[in-house]
Amino acid sequence: MPMIDVYATAGTFADKHRLAADLAAAVMAVEQVPDIPMFRQNTAAFVHELPAGDLSNVDGGSNYVRVQVLTNAGALDRG
């Protein structure tokens, strides 16, 4: 089943639960899977909060968000 992981510095998102639910619903819609309990209960998003200092570019900037989508091959290529 499709899953989304979001990584960001703690405090980036005000409502992590709402974000996770919205992202799970979005990937389900993009994959065009039937809106049935099996898919609703197995499509998920995870918001990972990293402590300050655990995320950086070469210059020391940490205002980044990483989004990783795990899905079957070709699922996000549908027209």
C-alpha positions as CSV (number, residue, x, y, z in Angstrom):
1,M,0.0,0.0,0.0
2,P,1.2,3.6,-0.6
3,M,2.9,5.5,2.2
4,I,4.3,9.0,2.5
5,D,7.1,10.0,5.0
6,V,7.7,13.6,5.7
7,Y,10.8,14.7,7.6
8,A,11.2,18.3,9.0
9,T,12.6,20.2,12.0
10,A,10.3,20.1,15.0
11,G,7.7,22.9,15.0
12,T,7.5,23.1,11.2
13,F,3.9,22.0,11.1
14,A,1.2,23.2,13.4
15,D,-1.1,20.2,13.0
16,K,0.9,17.1,12.2
17,H,-2.1,14.7,12.5
18,R,-4.1,16.8,10.0
19,L,-1.1,16.9,7.6
20,A,-0.7,13.1,7.8
21,A,-4.4,12.5,7.1
22,D,-4.4,15.0,4.2
23,L,-1.3,13.5,2.6
24,A,-2.6,9.9,2.9
25,A,-5.9,11.0,1.3
26,A,-3.9,12.8,-1.5
27,V,-1.8,9.8,-2.4
28,M,-4.9,7.6,-2.4
29,A,-6.6,10.0,-4.8
30,V,-3.5,10.2,-7.1
31,E,-3.2,6.5,-7.2
32,Q,-6.9,6.3,-8.1
33,V,-7.6,3.4,-5.8
34,P,-11.2,2.6,-4.8
35,D,-12.5,4.4,-1.7
36,I,-13.0,1.2,0.3
37,P,-11.9,0.2,3.8
38,M,-9.0,-2.0,2.7
39,F,-7.3,1.0,1.0
40,R,-8.4,3.6,3.5
41,Q,-6.9,1.5,6.4
42,N,-3.6,0.7,4.5
43,T,-2.7,4.0,3.0
44,A,-0.7,6.1,5.4
45,A,1.5,9.1,6.0
46,F,4.1,9.6,8.7
47,V,5.4,12.9,9.9
48,H,8.9,12.7,11.4
49,E,10.0,15.6,13.5
50,L,13.8,16.1,13.8
51,P,15.4,18.0,16.7
52,A,16.9,21.3,15.8
53,G,20.4,20.7,14.4
54,D,19.6,17.3,12.9
55,L,18.9,18.8,9.4
56,S,21.3,21.0,7.5
57,N,22.6,21.9,4.1
58,V,26.3,22.7,3.5
59,D,25.8,26.3,4.6
60,G,24.0,25.4,7.8
61,G,20.4,26.1,6.6
62,S,17.8,23.9,8.1
63,N,14.5,25.1,6.5
64,Y,14.0,22.0,4.5
65,V,11.2,19.4,4.3
66,R,11.9,16.0,2.8
67,V,8.9,14.1,1.3
68,Q,9.4,10.4,0.4
69,V,6.6,8.5,-1.3
70,L,6.6,4.7,-1.3
71,T,4.2,3.2,-3.9
72,N,4.2,0.6,-6.6
73,A,6.0,1.3,-9.9
74,G,4.0,3.5,-12.3
75,A,1.3,4.4,-9.8
76,L,2.0,8.1,-9.9
77,D,2.3,8.2,-13.7
78,R,-1.3,7.8,-14.5
79,G,-2.9,10.5,-16.6
